[in-house]
Amino acid sequence: MKRFTLIFVLLALSVLTIQCRKNVELSQASNMPTENFAYDAALAKQAEAGDARAQCLLGLCYQNGAGVPKNMIEALKWFRKAAEQNEKEAQFYLGFAHDSGNGAGRDIAEAMKWYRMSADQGFMTAQVFLGTCYEYGKGGVKNPIEAVSWYRKAAAQGNSGAQTAMGRCYAYGTGVPQDYAEAVKWYQKAADQNDCMAQFNLGICYLAGNGISKDINQATNWFLKAAERNDPNAQAFLGALYYRGDAIKKDLVQSYKWINLAAAQGQHDAEQLRNAVGAEMTQQQIAEAQKLSSEFRPIPIDVSELK
């Protein structure tokens, strides 16, 4: 009983930290625009002739090493040419370079300038990143209301990262009055697009009964979806539910497997949880769980499912 209590106390205490950290870690894979193309002479010729879209695409070729060696200096040269012609995607990439310091000096004010120019043209990825800057005070300008305004614009266009951010803002009353039912609405929209962050947060809502009727079966379902997409927090919670044996049959091997996967990604409670579960297992069971962990292959992110 003590170990059972330890598992859920530790996880409950970690929920605030987990959810507050989520937006900072907005998945690059789900929110960065993607296109399938590679360098060719015709594209380079168009860019040299001043075509802004071609300049942006050429910049991406150099950034990603698509048909040419990776060269961020050359990428930024072409992004800047396109951005100065008001090409909204190039403006975002130029902002991101200054935000991350990749190929350019890290300058959050400069990053926000380009994010805003792109966001003002409706580029939803820039809207999400600009919202993140305002929410967390990057560059010394913290404005949760402004953050929500930008998240809402991107969320209305179907961006799953923005929808998840909207859900979290309503859950914590960040820039808006706290409203768990509204949080669930936004989490559901993003979860339906297979955004693993939203799936995990929706599972938390079902587990706690926040904004929706408490339902451990639904919580388990959403934790499983997120865990299969390699969300470490969902893996830790799913492992705890396998240990508890309520909505799913108690299974120490499955419990250890999922918690072990979370620990491998640095989930901050997982190591202690794994030790608690392992104390009740035989060496044979632990070996089986470790084998299952090593064989696990996450469901890859399908960018066609995410906006």
C-alpha positions, 0 to 999 in steps of 0.5 A: 500500500505504501508503494501504491500511495508513493506512485500516485503522490509523486505523479500528482505532485509532478502534474503542475510541473509537467503541464507548465513545461509543455508549451515551452517544449512545443513539438518542432515536428508538429508545428514547424512547416514541412515541404518536400523539395530539394535544390535544383538549378531552376530553383536557384535561378528563380531565387537569383532573379528575385523570386521571394518564394524561391528564395525561401525554398532555397534557404530551406534547402541550405538549412536542411541539406536538401540537395546541397550541403547544410549551410546556415549562413547561406540559408539565412542569406536567402531567408533574409532576402525573401523576408525583406520582400515580405515572404511570411514563411521566410520571416518565420525562419529568420525569426527562429534563427535569432530565437535559437541562435542557429546560424545567427546571434541569439537575439529574442527582440529580433526574433519577435520582430520577424515572428510578428511580421509573419504572424500578422500575415496569418502564418500560424507557426509564427503565431504559436512561437510569438505566443510562446515568447509572450507567455514565458516572457522571452526577451523580458516581455511577459504578457499572457493576454497577448500570448492567448491572443496569438494562440487563439489565432493559430488554434482557429486555423487548426494548429494542434500546438496552439490548441494544446496551449489554449487548453493549458491556458484555460486549465491554469487561468493564464491570460484567461479566466480559469475554465476546465471545461474550455480546457478540455474542449481545446485539448480534445481538438488537438488530441484528435489530431494525435498531438501527444501533449494534448492526449496526455493533458486530456488524460489528466483531465479525465483522471482528475475529473477536471472539466469533464466527468471523472473516467479512469477508462478514458484517462487510460485510453488517452495516456496509452495513445500519448505513450505510444507516441513516446510522451514520457509523462504519459508513459509514467502515468500509464505505468502507474495505472498498470500497477494500480490495476483499476481500468486495466488489469494489474500487470507489473511487467507492463508497468515496469516497461512503460515507466522504464521508457519514461525514465530513459527519457528523463521523466523526473519521477520515473526512476523512483517509480521504477524502483518501487515497482521493481521491488515487487518483481522477480528478476525474470519479470524485470528482464522481460519488462526490459526486453519489452522496453528495448523492443518498443518503437513509438508511433512516428509523428505523421505531419499530415495529421498535424497542422 
